[in-house]
Amino acid sequence: MSLKLEDVKGLGKKVDTLKEAGIDSVEKLANSKIEDLVELKGIGKATAEKLVENAKELLVSPKDEIKEVIDEKEIEEEIKKLEEKKLKLQGKKVEDGDFVLVKLTARTQKGTIFRVSSEEDAKKAGIYDEKKAKQGYYAPEFVIVGKPGFVNEGLTETIKEMSFFEKKSVRIPPTKAFGKRDPQKIERIGIAKFRRMNEGKNPEIGKEFTKQSQGQVLRGTITNVVQGRVIVDYNHPLAGQSIDYNLEIIDKIEDFNEKIEYFMINKGIPQENIKDFQISYIPKTKTLEITIPKMFLFQNLTYVKFGLAMDLQSHLSEEIGDVKFIEIFEKIPLPETPSESVMKKVEEFNKEQEEKEEPQ
């Protein structure tokens, strides 16, 4: 049913005034400025505000209202489920193999915070970075209890002894955090050679430097330039330091699809892009198919795909066998050649002539 300007509540005889001013529909009235309406005869500020409000209310369809109610109901149900889950897990000790989320704050020996699990905490600590935020950097750590490779050795051991929603503070020594400083990982490179390795660029103290070595990518920091040599330290920046952590295990991941999503995030796929990947699971053959979205087709995902497949097959071995990555390159329509274009016009002309010659 189409709406008429006359349908707006409280308009009455002002319809003609509005139409004379070019406001001849509910949509135009809803989008009108109050200052423009009050210039019209017989319309004050309070009346103008009410008319615009009534027009906007009239434009809200029953479908919109129903959707809003449904959305609110879904949110309420989700909150209820989370509360029930929390009550179920509260105080329960974690078990080996549990998929959990760990909220943490990490500090150096000098008290400098370098890792947090929320944007709010990052802003409080003064380390918030918008680029990192968009990449989902400020999020709880995804950990499989008792399994290495997710957090450092000290945290792995600590989490194994905790309960859900237990808060704990712990100091992790260098040997179980980021390792001891190793003099063998400090390299001295002549400036001329460094420039060749660094695309002709001069060294800058404090900048990151990467190089290939025996099939591996080494990442270091330029710490000094002395007597014509560039000093590059490949030790972790926090090597040799004890690290203080505040921990809390805040969730247990039990849903199969959710586990897959967290493995993907762990491999560097931004959380906001996870929904763009089409995931299909075939229980009969234990095959997982992941369709790569268009935006990632021309990125080098070789190591990401290999690492993701290995993680899924290792940690979800009972459910997942083969992992297939599907890349679809849609056919791009080719432009017509001059000969094809001419033939098409000839065919169209012949068809028109045939239609004219047909008896009426």
N, C-alpha and C positions, 0 to 999 in steps of 0.2 A: 504494500500500500504506500503510495507516494504521499509525502507530507506537504501541506500547504502552509503558507505564512499564517493564515487564519487559525491554524491549529495550536499556535503558541499561546499558552495560558496567560491571561491578563492583558492581551494586546488590544482587544476591543476595537474602538474607532480609530486607533492609532495606525491601523493597517494601511490606510490611504496615505497617511503622512510618510510612513516608511517607504511605500512603493514609489511615491513622488521623488524620494531621495535616492532611488535606485536599489533599495533593499527589498527585493521581491521574493526572497526564499528564506526558509528556516536556516539553511547553511550560512547565508550572507549575514543574517542577524546574529547567529552564534559567533561569527568571526568579526563582528563589528567592534570598533573601539568605543569605549564609554564617552570619551571626550567628543567624538563625532556625533553620537546620538543626542547628547544634551543640547546640541546646537539646534536640534529640530523642535518645532513648535509643540508645546504641551508635554515634553519629556524632560523630567528632572534627573538628577544623578542616581537617586535611589531607584527610580522607575527603570532607568536604562540598565542598571546592574541586574535588576530582577528579570527584565526581558531577555537579556543575554544568557543569564543562568537558566531560565525556562527553555530557551531555544536549544541550549546544549543538552539539557536533560532529555528533550524530545528526540534528539539525534541518537541517543544511546538506545540501541536495539535490544529487544528481549534476549537475543542470542549473546550479546556482549555481557548482559547481566547474568545470564546462566553460566557463561564461561568463567566470569569472575567468581561466582559462588563455588563452581567446581574447583577452580584453582585454589581458593581458600580452604576448601575441604581437603584437597590433596596435601596441602602444606600442613594442615592440622594432623592428618593421618600420619604423615612422615615424621613430624615432631613426636607424636605418640609412640611410633615404632622405635625411634631413637631413644626415648626415655625408657621404654620397656627393655631395650637391648642393654642400656647402661645399668639398669637394675640387675639384670641377669649376669653381667660381667663384673659388677662392683665387688672388689676384694678377691676375685678369683685369680689364682696363680696362672701365669702363662705356661704353655706347654711347648716342648720342642716341636717345630713345624708349624706353629700358629703364624698366620699372616697378620701382622699388627701395624698400627700407625703410632709413631712415637713423637711427641711434642718435645722439643729441646731448645735450650739456650746454651751456647758454647762460648767460653771465655779463655783468653790466653792467661799466662801466669801474671801478666801485668794488669789483668782485669778488662782487657779490650774484648768487647763482644764481636764475634765474627760470623756467627751462624744462629738464626732464629727460625721459628716455624710458622710465623704469620706476618702479614704486612704491617699489622698494628704494632707488633713487637719490634719490627725493623725500624719503623718510624720513631718509636720511643728510644731505641738504641742509637739513632742517628746514622744508620747504615742503609737506609732505604734507597733502592735503585729502581727506577721505573722500568728499565729494560729487563732487569731480573724478575720484576714482579709479573710482567707480561709472559715471561717464560715459565711461570709457576715455581720460581725458586723458593719463595717463602711459603713452604708447606711442610706438614709433618713428614718424618722419614718413614718410608715403607721398608719394613724389616720382616724377614722370616726368622723366627726365634731359633737360636742355636746354629744358624747357617752363616758362614763367612761371606764377605763380598758386598754386604749392604752398608754396614757401618764399621768403624775400626774395631780391633780385637777387644779392647777394653770395654767398649760399649756393648759388644756382642755378649761378653761374659756377664756384664751388669744386668742387661735386659732379661737374660735367661732366669735370673733370680727374683724378678719383680712380679707384682700383681697388677691387674688392670686398675687404672686411675690412682695408682700409688705414685706419690711424688718423691723423687730422690735426688740428692746432690752427691756427686762423685768426682774425684780427681783421678784422671787417667795419666799414668807415667808415659814418657816419650816412647819407650819400647812397645807400648800397646796403643799408642795414639798415632803420631805421624812419623815415628822412627827417630833414631839418633842421627845426628849430623854426620855425614860420611865425607871425609876429605877427598875420596876418590871421585865424588860426584861434582867436583869443582874443576872447571876447564879454563885454560888460558889459551886464547886464540889471537893470532896476529891480526892487526887492524885490516890489512889488505885482504887477508883470507876471510875475515869476518864479513867485510863488505860483499865479497863474492857470494857468501852463504846467505846474506841478508838483502838480496836484490839491489845491491849497490848502496844501501842506506848505511849511514854512520851509526855507531852504538849510542844508546841513550840509557843512562843509569836508571835502574828501576823498571825498565821495560822488559816484557816477556820475550824470550827467544826460543824458537823451536828448531829442531833438526832431526833428520832421519838417521837412525843408527841400528844396523842389523835388523832391518824390517820393523823397527819400533820408532814411535815418535817421542822424542825427549823434549820436555818443556822445562826451561830454566829461566832465571832472572839475571839480568845484567847488573852486577853489583859494583863494578869499578872498571876503570881504564887506567892501567899503570904501565909506564915505559913501553908504550906502543902495543900493549896487549890488552885484550878485552877479557875480563873475568866474568864467567858465566857459572852460576850456581844452580845445579839441577836437583838439589835437595828440596823437599817440600818446604815452603815458607815457614811452616810451624814445626819443622823437624827440630828435635832437641828440647822441646818444651813440654811441660806437663799441662794438660788441658782440663779445665773445670766445666762440668756439665750439670745442668738442672734438667731432669727427665720426668716425663709422665706418659704412660701408655694409655692412649685415649680411644682406641678402637680396635676391633678385630674384624678383618675382612674375610667374609665367608662366601660371598656370591662369586661364582665362577667368572662371569664377565667382568666384574669389578677387579678381580685379581689380574686378569689380562690387561686391563686398562692401566693398573699401577705398574706392571712390568714395562709397558710402553712408555709411561712417564719416566720410569727409571732409566730408560735408554735415550732420554733427551727429547722425546716428542712432547711439545707443549700441550698442557692439559686442555686448553681451549680448542685444540685441533683434533683431539682423540675422537670426537663425534663424527669427524669427516672420514674416518677409516671404517669401512664396512667389514664387520667380523661375522663369520659364519662357521658354525661347529657341526661336524657330522659325527654323532656319537658312535654309530656302527663301525666306522673305520678309525675313530679317534683322530680325525683330521681337522685341523684348524685352518681356515682360509681367511686371509686378510687382504682386502682390496685397497691398494694404495690410491689415495685421492689425487686429483689432477695437480693440485698445488705442489705435490711432492714428487711428481714423476721425473722431473729433470734435476733433482737433487741426488747427490751420491749417498744412497742409504745402504750400501753394501755391508758395512760394519754394523750398522744399527739392526739390519734384518738378521744378520748372522748371530749377533749377540742376543737379540730378542728370541729367536728360535731356540738357541741353546738354553736360555733361562727357562722358557716355557717347558721344554722337553725335560729339563733337569728337575725343576721344582713342582711341575704338575705332570709328572711322568705317568701316573695312573690314568689320567684323563686325555693327555695329548701325545700323539705319535708324530705324524708328519705335520709340518707347518708349511703352508703354501702362501706365497705372496703373489697376488694377481695385479698386473699392471695393464690397464686398458688405454690404448692410444686410439682415439676415435678418428675415423677417416675424415680428412679435410676435403670438401668438395673442390675439384679442380676447375679453374675457369675454362669456359668454352673456347675452343680454337676458332679462328675465323671461318674455316670450312664448315664446322658444326653449326655456327651461328647462322650462316647463309642457308644451309639445308633446313634448319628449323624454320626460318622465315618462308622458304619455299613451301614447306609442308603446311604451314599456317595459311598461306595464300591459296593453295590448292583446295584446302578444306573449305575456305570461304566461298570459292567458286562452285564447289559441289553443292553447298547449301543453297546458293542462289539458283542453281539449275534444277533443284528438286521441285516437282509440281506442288503448287500451293493448294 
